[in-house]
C-alpha cells in the first residue's frame, strides 16, 4: 500500500509542505486525485526526498495555474 502524499511529504520535508500546498491551492488543483496522479504516480514518492524535485513540482503547478488563468483547459492525461 502506498503512503499518502501528505504523510510522505510531512515526514520528509516539513519546511516545504506549506509552500507546496499553497501553490496547489492557488493552481486550483489541490484535490486528492490530482495529488495522487501527479505527485505520487508521475513524479514518484521519492520526489519528496529531494528539494530539486519539490522545486520542479512547484514550477509545474505554477505553469498549470498560468495556463488555467489564460483560459486553457488542460486534459487530465497531460497533468
N, C-alpha and C positions, 0 to 999 in steps of 0.2 A: 504494500500500500504506500502510495506516495505521500510525502509530507505536504501539508498545505503550504502555499506561498507565504502566508503570514508567519507560520512557525519557523520556516527556513530563514526568512528574511530577518525576523526579530532576533532569532538566536545568533545569526551570523553578523549582521551589521545594523545594530540599533540606531547608529548615527545617520543612516541613510533612509530609515523607514519613513519618517515623516515627510522628507523631501520627495521620495518616490511616490508615496500615496497622494501627496498634494498634486504632483504632476498628473497622476492618473485621474484624479478628480477634475482638475482643470480640463483635461482632454475629454472628459465626459465618458471615460471608459473604465471606471472603477467598478467593474462587475466581476463576479466570480468566474464567469465563463471566459471573459477576456483575459483575466489574470492567469487562469489555468492554461488556456491555449497559448498565449504569448510568453508569459514568464516561465512556465514550467515545461511546456512541450517544445516551443520554438527555441528558446534560449537554454533551457535545461535548468535543473535545480542548482547546478554549480555556479550559475551566474551570480548568485548572492554571496559567493565566497571571494569574488574579485571586484574591486572597485571599478576597474575598467569596464567590465560588462554591465555593472549597475549604471554607470555613466552612459553607456550605449543605450540602455533601456530608457533612461530619461530622455535622451535625444530622440529616440524612436517615438515616445509618447508625445513629445513636442511637435514632431513632424506630422503625426497623425492629427493632433489638435489643429495645427495650422491648415491642414487640408480640409478639415471639417469646417473651420471658420470661413474658408473660401467658398464653401457650399458644395464641395465634392462629397460623394459618397464613396466609402472605402469598402469593397467586398470583404466579407469575413475571411476568405481564403488569403487575402493579401496582408492581413494583420500579422 
